[in-house]
Amino acid sequence: MKLFAYTKWDGAPVVAAFAHLFFNVYLIAGFHSRPLWLSALLGCIYAVSISWNINSISHNFIHTPYFSAKPLNYAFSLLESITIGFSQSYYHWIHMRHHSGNSDRPNEKGETVDWLSIYRHGKNGEPENVWSYTFLSFFRDDIGDIHKRIARTRPFDAKWGRFELYAFIGVVGLALVYDWRAVLFFAPFYYLGNCLSSLNGYYEHLHGDPEEPIAWGVSSHNRFYNWLWFGNGYHAEHHYRPRTHWTQLRTFHDQIAVQQEEAGVHVISTCHALGFMAKENRELDTQNADH
């Protein structure tokens, strides 16, 4: 049996995931021997690394699990849970619900299928303010409800998700015993990393079209961004065909580029997390304000 389910290129995000885990260990293990200014700088890198992992390694793993053998995929899911700080199995459920709704607008009852929709907490059919979406999304997940919903159809995955969560808590406990000051120091950066992930998600859909499948997402075709984020920039392409492997998204974009242009797919020049700096977003915001 081959190791990787799709391509040997998946070895890159797997190696990156281990590197991320080792970096996290270094943050705690080396805290006592570093000046605070250096730990603060590394904390900022840590925050970015959380968003990077969630939106690249962890995200791609949901849609195209890296390994041929299920036990290896469960093991990698556990590794990711400890590394990013929440259950990968729970995230899988939330993210698949995201694809069921594709950042939909609230229905007549004020509800959205997609719990991550930028319209879920907005008003009058408009997206939520970027600030509240970025800094409040972290507190909105109901872990108990998520567990119950997974357990209805996939009881083992629900149990595994709970195990992943307990494993992360256990690792944090060990880190507290080793150096509680380091854990407290980096805790705000952990929260910041999750906020950056929400910021990233916000601009993956701002000015997308919830009614048009090919335009559900917003893309960035910046090559360096897509190299570093394992294809995450091709977000409109991804939402249109979620099962397309991350290594094939650029090719898929080339195949549907004309259709995308005709449908008015929104494309920004920056990475998604810097969407507030994208001239394409500023231009649309100005046009909307004028109308």
Helices and strands as residue ranges (DSSP letters): G 8-10, H 11-29, G 31-33, H 36-53, I 54-58, H 59-63, H 70-84, H 88-101, H 130-136, G 137-139, H 143-153, H 155-203, G 213-215, E 219-220, H 223-228, H 235-240, G 246-248, H 249-263, E 267-268, G 272-277, H 279-290
